[in-house]
Amino acid sequence: MLKEELDKMINEQPLWTDGQIEEIEKDYISARQFTVQLFPDWLTLQTPASDSPSAIGDFKHKMIRVFGKSLKYIGLEEEYSQIESHTKKIREECRINRRG
């Protein structure tokens, strides 16, 4: 992940020139902004593989523990909140569909 690489370079600053760090930082900022721009469309496409409890559990894990953790790591707290809300909404819809 670019953020990890940037943090590592900053911590090892004597090993890296300011120009090298700035180059990675520029790429990181661009990638972060790209994530913010694409996030709403991406989020609406995220659904579990099925309405089964196992698929819903996998979906929750993927959304909160994998994607959510990455978003928090790069400081995108609002997007993390949206993932939590979306995941909760989808889980509820699946429960309703199973009761059907």
Secondary structure as the mmCIF struct_conf table of DSSP 4:
data_model
#
loop_
_struct_conf.conf_type_id
_struct_conf.id
_struct_conf.beg_label_comp_id
_struct_conf.beg_label_asym_id
_struct_conf.beg_label_seq_id
_struct_conf.end_label_comp_id
_struct_conf.end_label_asym_id
_struct_conf.end_label_seq_id
HELX_RH_AL_P HELX_RH_AL_P1 LEU A 2 ASN A 11
TURN_TY1_P TURN_TY1_P1 GLU A 12 GLU A 12
HELX_RH_3T_P HELX_RH_3T_P1 GLN A 13 LEU A 15
BEND BEND1 TRP A 16 TRP A 16
HELX_RH_AL_P HELX_RH_AL_P2 ASP A 18 THR A 44
TURN_TY1_P TURN_TY1_P2 LEU A 45 LEU A 45
BEND BEND2 ALA A 49 SER A 52
HELX_RH_AL_P HELX_RH_AL_P3 PRO A 53 LYS A 60
HELX_RH_PI_P HELX_RH_PI_P1 HIS A 61 GLY A 68
HELX_RH_AL_P HELX_RH_AL_P4 LYS A 69 TYR A 73
TURN_TY1_P TURN_TY1_P3 ILE A 74 GLY A 75
HELX_RH_AL_P HELX_RH_AL_P5 GLU A 77 ARG A 99
#
